[in-house]
């Protein structure tokens, strides 16, 4: 990702475990400070929603976990790059809206 890359997570316990913190620090990974429980800021929530809608609209219910995994992989590969680009480009606006709403609701 390069030296300017910044890692962002949602502050879930597994992401904040000592072993994870130690690994990131030893690896020289910069971690973004991020409010806990902030789906308004976290673009991955929008991506999961898009993936969920694609799987549900393009496939019958999965037979088992392996089948679900295959469906998710296929739909992930088919997501257009513009969705990822749009989410990345929305970050500044997301942060400004969150700041302006004093951490409250935003339209994201």
C-alpha positions as CSV (number, residue, x, y, z in Angstrom):
1,X,0.0,0.0,0.0
2,X,2.9,2.3,0.5
3,X,4.3,4.5,3.3
4,X,1.4,7.0,3.1
5,X,-1.3,4.3,3.6
6,X,-3.3,4.5,6.8
7,X,-5.2,1.5,8.3
8,X,-8.8,2.1,9.4
9,X,-10.9,-0.3,11.4
10,X,-14.1,0.0,13.4
11,X,-12.6,-0.4,16.9
12,X,-14.2,-3.8,17.3
13,X,-12.5,-5.8,20.1
14,X,-10.7,-8.2,17.7
15,X,-9.2,-5.3,15.8
16,X,-7.9,-3.7,19.1
17,X,-6.5,-6.9,20.6
18,X,-2.9,-6.6,21.9
19,X,-1.6,-9.1,19.3
20,X,-3.1,-7.0,16.5
21,X,-1.7,-3.7,18.0
22,X,1.7,-5.3,18.4
23,X,1.7,-6.6,14.8
24,X,0.6,-3.3,13.3
25,X,3.2,-1.3,15.3
26,X,6.0,-3.8,14.5
27,X,5.0,-3.6,10.8
28,X,5.1,0.2,10.7
29,X,1.4,0.4,9.9
30,X,-0.2,3.8,10.6
31,X,-3.6,3.5,12.2
32,X,-6.3,6.1,11.8
33,X,-8.0,7.3,15.0
34,X,-11.6,6.3,14.6
35,X,-14.7,6.8,16.7
36,X,-16.1,3.5,18.0
37,X,-19.4,2.4,16.4
38,X,-19.4,4.9,13.6
39,X,-21.1,3.4,10.6
40,X,-21.7,7.0,9.3
41,X,-17.9,7.2,8.7
42,X,-17.1,3.6,7.9
43,X,-17.4,3.1,4.1
44,X,-17.2,-0.7,4.4
45,X,-20.7,-0.7,5.7
46,X,-21.9,0.7,2.4
47,X,-19.9,-1.9,0.6
48,X,-21.3,-4.8,2.6
49,X,-24.8,-3.5,1.8
50,X,-24.1,-3.4,-1.9
51,X,-22.6,-6.9,-1.8
52,X,-25.6,-8.2,0.2
53,X,-28.1,-6.7,-2.3
54,X,-26.1,-8.2,-5.3
55,X,-26.0,-11.7,-3.8
56,X,-29.8,-11.6,-2.9
57,X,-30.8,-10.3,-6.3
58,X,-28.6,-12.5,-8.4
59,X,-28.7,-15.9,-6.6
60,X,-31.1,-18.3,-5.0
61,X,-30.5,-18.8,-1.2
62,X,-27.2,-20.6,-0.6
63,X,-27.3,-24.3,0.0
64,X,-24.5,-24.1,2.6
65,X,-21.7,-21.9,3.9
66,X,-19.4,-22.9,1.1
67,X,-22.0,-22.0,-1.5
68,X,-22.5,-18.6,0.2
69,X,-18.8,-18.1,0.1
70,X,-18.6,-18.8,-3.6
71,X,-21.6,-16.4,-4.3
72,X,-19.9,-13.7,-2.2
73,X,-16.6,-14.1,-4.0
74,X,-18.3,-14.0,-7.4
75,X,-20.2,-10.8,-6.6
76,X,-17.2,-9.2,-5.0
77,X,-15.2,-9.7,-8.2
78,X,-18.0,-8.3,-10.2
79,X,-18.4,-5.0,-8.2
80,X,-17.4,-2.2,-10.5
81,X,-14.3,-0.2,-9.5
82,X,-16.4,3.0,-9.5
83,X,-18.1,1.8,-6.3
84,X,-14.8,1.5,-4.4
85,X,-13.5,4.8,-5.9
86,X,-16.7,6.6,-4.9
87,X,-16.5,5.3,-1.3
88,X,-12.9,6.4,-1.0
89,X,-13.6,9.8,-2.5
90,X,-16.6,10.3,0.0
91,X,-14.4,10.1,3.1
92,X,-13.7,13.8,3.3
93,X,-17.4,14.7,3.1
94,X,-18.3,11.9,5.5
95,X,-15.8,13.3,8.1
96,X,-17.0,16.9,7.6
97,X,-20.6,16.0,7.9
98,X,-19.9,14.0,11.1
99,X,-18.0,16.9,12.5
100,X,-20.7,19.4,11.6
101,X,-23.3,17.1,13.2
102,X,-21.2,16.9,16.4
103,X,-20.9,13.1,15.9
104,X,-24.6,12.7,15.2
105,X,-26.5,11.4,12.2
106,X,-25.3,12.1,8.7
107,X,-26.9,11.1,5.4
108,X,-24.3,8.3,5.0
